[in-house]
Amino acid sequence: VQLVESGGGLVQPGGFLRLSCTPSGFTFSSYSMYWVRQAPGEGLEWVSVITHAGITITTFADSVKGRFINSRDNVKNTLYLEMNSLRPEDTAVYHCMYEEGWGQGTKVTVSS
């Protein structure tokens, strides 16, 4: 099982980034997928969840609600997180995960 995140980087406050997660080694479409993040010196914070094929339901932490969009492409086996109106407090390493594993993460830095 492997989950590989990409798309992080340095962005100014108010900017936009789109993260991707490409899993392998399991049936992606059968699992709900999560984004979590870890800010420097902090613990893991749940960001969002998107359920598996059939009925797609996404929920978000209050801190990102209205700014982040979670989606998945079960044909391409890819999970996405679109992050709008980024704030310095969004600075963190973002990981995608499912119930049996998670990736190494991609670093997002929001700074002017």
C-alpha atoms as an extended CHARMM CRD file, in Angstrom:
* protein
*
       112  EXT
         1         1  VAL       CA              0.0000000000        0.0000000000        0.0000000000  PROA      1               0.0000000000
         2         2  GLN       CA              1.2750000000        3.4210000000       -0.9120000000  PROA      2               0.0000000000
         3         3  LEU       CA             -0.2210000000        6.8930000000       -0.8100000000  PROA      3               0.0000000000
         4         4  VAL       CA              1.7130000000        9.6970000000       -2.4810000000  PROA      4               0.0000000000
         5         5  GLU       CA              0.7570000000       13.3280000000       -1.9680000000  PROA      5               0.0000000000
         6         6  SER       CA              1.8550000000       16.1820000000       -4.2090000000  PROA      6               0.0000000000
         7         7  GLY       CA              1.0670000000       19.7990000000       -4.9660000000  PROA      7               0.0000000000
         8         8  GLY       CA              2.3380000000       21.5280000000       -1.8610000000  PROA      8               0.0000000000
         9         9  GLY       CA              4.5610000000       24.5640000000       -1.8640000000  PROA      9               0.0000000000
        10        10  LEU       CA              4.9240000000       28.1800000000       -0.8090000000  PROA      10              0.0000000000
        11        11  VAL       CA              1.9610000000       30.4500000000       -1.4310000000  PROA      11              0.0000000000
        12        12  GLN       CA              0.9970000000       33.9350000000       -0.3010000000  PROA      12              0.0000000000
        13        13  PRO       CA             -1.9690000000       34.5190000000        1.9910000000  PROA      13              0.0000000000
        14        14  GLY       CA             -5.1470000000       34.5020000000       -0.0260000000  PROA      14              0.0000000000
        15        15  GLY       CA             -3.6310000000       32.1700000000       -2.5720000000  PROA      15              0.0000000000
        16        16  PHE       CA             -4.6390000000       28.8000000000       -3.9430000000  PROA      16              0.0000000000
        17        17  LEU       CA             -3.1290000000       25.3280000000       -4.0380000000  PROA      17              0.0000000000
        18        18  ARG       CA             -4.4110000000       22.0010000000       -5.2680000000  PROA      18              0.0000000000
        19        19  LEU       CA             -3.1060000000       18.9170000000       -3.5640000000  PROA      19              0.0000000000
        20        20  SER       CA             -3.2750000000       15.4540000000       -5.0690000000  PROA      20              0.0000000000
        21        21  CYS       CA             -3.0000000000       12.0260000000       -3.5460000000  PROA      21              0.0000000000
        22        22  THR       CA             -2.3370000000        8.9570000000       -5.6460000000  PROA      22              0.0000000000
        23        23  PRO       CA             -2.8800000000        5.7220000000       -3.7490000000  PROA      23              0.0000000000
        24        24  SER       CA             -1.9340000000        2.2360000000       -4.8430000000  PROA      24              0.0000000000
        25        25  GLY       CA             -2.1150000000       -1.2470000000       -3.4620000000  PROA      25              0.0000000000
        26        26  PHE       CA             -5.7740000000       -1.1980000000       -2.4810000000  PROA      26              0.0000000000
        27        27  THR       CA             -9.1590000000       -0.6580000000       -4.0980000000  PROA      27              0.0000000000
        28        28  PHE       CA             -9.3620000000        3.1090000000       -3.8650000000  PROA      28              0.0000000000
        29        29  SER       CA            -13.0270000000        3.3440000000       -4.8010000000  PROA      29              0.0000000000
        30        30  SER       CA            -14.0370000000        1.1350000000       -1.8700000000  PROA      30              0.0000000000
        31        31  TYR       CA            -12.7430000000        3.4020000000        0.8660000000  PROA      31              0.0000000000
        32        32  SER       CA            -13.5190000000        6.7260000000        2.3760000000  PROA      32              0.0000000000
        33        33  MET       CA            -10.4990000000        8.9830000000        2.1230000000  PROA      33              0.0000000000
        34        34  TYR       CA             -9.2730000000       11.6040000000        4.5390000000  PROA      34              0.0000000000
        35        35  TRP       CA             -7.0350000000       14.6200000000        4.5460000000  PROA      35              0.0000000000
        36        36  VAL       CA             -5.2510000000       15.4440000000        7.7620000000  PROA      36              0.0000000000
        37        37  ARG       CA             -2.5900000000       18.0350000000        8.4700000000  PROA      37              0.0000000000
        38        38  GLN       CA              0.1280000000       18.6620000000       10.9820000000  PROA      38              0.0000000000
        39        39  ALA       CA              1.3030000000       22.1780000000       11.6430000000  PROA      39              0.0000000000
        40        40  PRO       CA              4.8350000000       22.7410000000       12.9370000000  PROA      40              0.0000000000
        41        41  GLY       CA              5.0000000000       21.7050000000       16.5730000000  PROA      41              0.0000000000
        42        42  GLU       CA              1.3690000000       20.6260000000       16.6240000000  PROA      42              0.0000000000
        43        43  GLY       CA             -0.5270000000       17.3610000000       16.5400000000  PROA      43              0.0000000000
        44        44  LEU       CA             -2.5320000000       15.9390000000       13.6750000000  PROA      44              0.0000000000
        45        45  GLU       CA             -5.6690000000       17.8380000000       12.7130000000  PROA      45              0.0000000000
        46        46  TRP       CA             -8.4340000000       16.2560000000       10.6910000000  PROA      46              0.0000000000
        47        47  VAL       CA             -9.2900000000       18.3740000000        7.6620000000  PROA      47              0.0000000000
        48        48  SER       CA            -11.8440000000       16.5220000000        5.5550000000  PROA      48              0.0000000000
        49        49  VAL       CA            -13.3060000000       13.1850000000        4.5860000000  PROA      49              0.0000000000
        50        50  ILE       CA            -14.8680000000       12.0550000000        1.3310000000  PROA      50              0.0000000000
        51        51  THR       CA            -16.8160000000        8.8260000000        1.2420000000  PROA      51              0.0000000000
        52        52  HSD       CA            -16.3430000000        6.0510000000       -1.2670000000  PROA      52              0.0000000000
        53        53  ALA       CA            -18.1200000000        5.4390000000       -4.5540000000  PROA      53              0.0000000000
        54        54  GLY       CA            -21.8770000000        5.4280000000       -4.6810000000  PROA      54              0.0000000000
        55        55  ILE       CA            -22.6360000000        8.3310000000       -2.4720000000  PROA      55              0.0000000000
        56        56  THR       CA            -20.0320000000       11.0570000000       -2.2380000000  PROA      56              0.0000000000
        57        57  ILE       CA            -20.3280000000       13.0000000000        0.9580000000  PROA      57              0.0000000000
        58        58  THR       CA            -17.6650000000       15.4010000000        2.0610000000  PROA      58              0.0000000000
        59        59  THR       CA            -17.2810000000       17.0420000000        5.4200000000  PROA      59              0.0000000000
        60        60  PHE       CA            -14.7600000000       19.5730000000        6.5880000000  PROA      60              0.0000000000
        61        61  ALA       CA            -13.2630000000       20.8940000000        9.7700000000  PROA      61              0.0000000000
        62        62  ASP       CA            -14.6900000000       24.2720000000       10.7610000000  PROA      62              0.0000000000
        63        63  SER       CA            -11.3110000000       25.8860000000       10.2380000000  PROA      63              0.0000000000
        64        64  VAL       CA            -11.3800000000       25.1520000000        6.4980000000  PROA      64              0.0000000000
        65        65  LYS       CA            -15.0870000000       25.0110000000        5.7610000000  PROA      65              0.0000000000
        66        66  GLY       CA            -16.0240000000       27.1790000000        2.8010000000  PROA      66              0.0000000000
        67        67  ARG       CA            -12.4220000000       27.4550000000        1.6150000000  PROA      67              0.0000000000
        68        68  PHE       CA            -11.3630000000       23.8780000000        0.8640000000  PROA      68              0.0000000000
        69        69  ILE       CA            -12.9150000000       21.5040000000       -1.6570000000  PROA      69              0.0000000000
        70        70  ASN       CA            -12.3610000000       17.7470000000       -1.4790000000  PROA      70              0.0000000000
        71        71  SER       CA            -12.9490000000       15.5420000000       -4.5080000000  PROA      71              0.0000000000
        72        72  ARG       CA            -11.9610000000       12.1830000000       -5.9210000000  PROA      72              0.0000000000
        73        73  ASP       CA            -11.6250000000       10.5580000000       -9.3100000000  PROA      73              0.0000000000
        74        74  ASN       CA            -12.1510000000        6.8260000000       -8.9010000000  PROA      74              0.0000000000
        75        75  VAL       CA            -11.1210000000        6.1940000000      -12.5230000000  PROA      75              0.0000000000
        76        76  LYS       CA             -7.7970000000        7.9720000000      -12.1160000000  PROA      76              0.0000000000
        77        77  ASN       CA             -7.4070000000        6.6900000000       -8.5390000000  PROA      77              0.0000000000
        78        78  THR       CA             -6.7040000000       10.1750000000       -7.3270000000  PROA      78              0.0000000000
        79        79  LEU       CA             -7.8500000000       12.2530000000       -4.3840000000  PROA      79              0.0000000000
        80        80  TYR       CA             -7.7570000000       16.0460000000       -4.5160000000  PROA      80              0.0000000000
        81        81  LEU       CA             -7.8660000000       18.9040000000       -2.0590000000  PROA      81              0.0000000000
        82        82  GLU       CA             -8.4150000000       22.3650000000       -3.4920000000  PROA      82              0.0000000000
        83        83  MET       CA             -7.4220000000       25.0120000000       -1.0010000000  PROA      83              0.0000000000
        84        84  ASN       CA             -8.6330000000       28.5550000000       -1.5460000000  PROA      84              0.0000000000
        85        85  SER       CA             -8.1200000000       31.7520000000        0.4220000000  PROA      85              0.0000000000
        86        86  LEU       CA             -5.1630000000       30.2450000000        2.1880000000  PROA      86              0.0000000000
        87        87  ARG       CA             -4.1350000000       31.6400000000        5.5450000000  PROA      87              0.0000000000
        88        88  PRO       CA             -0.8410000000       31.4710000000        7.4390000000  PROA      88              0.0000000000
        89        89  GLU       CA             -2.5250000000       29.1080000000        9.8980000000  PROA      89              0.0000000000
        90        90  ASP       CA             -3.0270000000       26.6270000000        7.0610000000  PROA      90              0.0000000000
        91        91  THR       CA              0.7330000000       26.0700000000        7.0250000000  PROA      91              0.0000000000
        92        92  ALA       CA              1.2520000000       22.3690000000        7.6640000000  PROA      92              0.0000000000
        93        93  VAL       CA              2.2180000000       19.0530000000        6.1710000000  PROA      93              0.0000000000
        94        94  TYR       CA             -0.8790000000       17.6110000000        4.5400000000  PROA      94              0.0000000000
        95        95  HSD       CA             -1.3980000000       13.8610000000        4.4730000000  PROA      95              0.0000000000
        96        96  CYS       CA             -3.9930000000       11.7730000000        2.7360000000  PROA      96              0.0000000000
        97        97  MET       CA             -5.0680000000        8.6460000000        4.5130000000  PROA      97              0.0000000000
        98        98  TYR       CA             -7.5360000000        5.8230000000        4.6740000000  PROA      98              0.0000000000
        99        99  GLU       CA             -8.3320000000        3.3710000000        7.4180000000  PROA      99              0.0000000000
       100       100  GLU       CA             -5.2190000000        1.2710000000        6.8710000000  PROA      100             0.0000000000
       101       101  GLY       CA             -2.5130000000        3.7780000000        6.0900000000  PROA      101             0.0000000000
       102       102  TRP       CA             -1.3830000000        7.2470000000        5.2010000000  PROA      102             0.0000000000
       103       103  GLY       CA              1.1780000000        8.9710000000        3.0470000000  PROA      103             0.0000000000
       104       104  GLN       CA              4.3390000000       10.9150000000        3.8070000000  PROA      104             0.0000000000
       105       105  GLY       CA              2.6110000000       14.1960000000        3.1420000000  PROA      105             0.0000000000
       106       106  THR       CA              3.2040000000       17.3470000000        1.1500000000  PROA      106             0.0000000000
       107       107  LYS       CA              4.2690000000       20.5880000000        2.8010000000  PROA      107             0.0000000000
       108       108  VAL       CA              2.1960000000       23.7170000000        2.4500000000  PROA      108             0.0000000000
       109       109  THR       CA              3.5970000000       27.0410000000        3.5790000000  PROA      109             0.0000000000
       110       110  VAL       CA              1.4240000000       30.1420000000        3.5270000000  PROA      110             0.0000000000
       111       111  SER       CA              3.5270000000       33.2300000000        3.9780000000  PROA      111             0.0000000000
       112       112  SER       CA              4.1330000000       36.6270000000        2.4520000000  PROA      112             0.0000000000
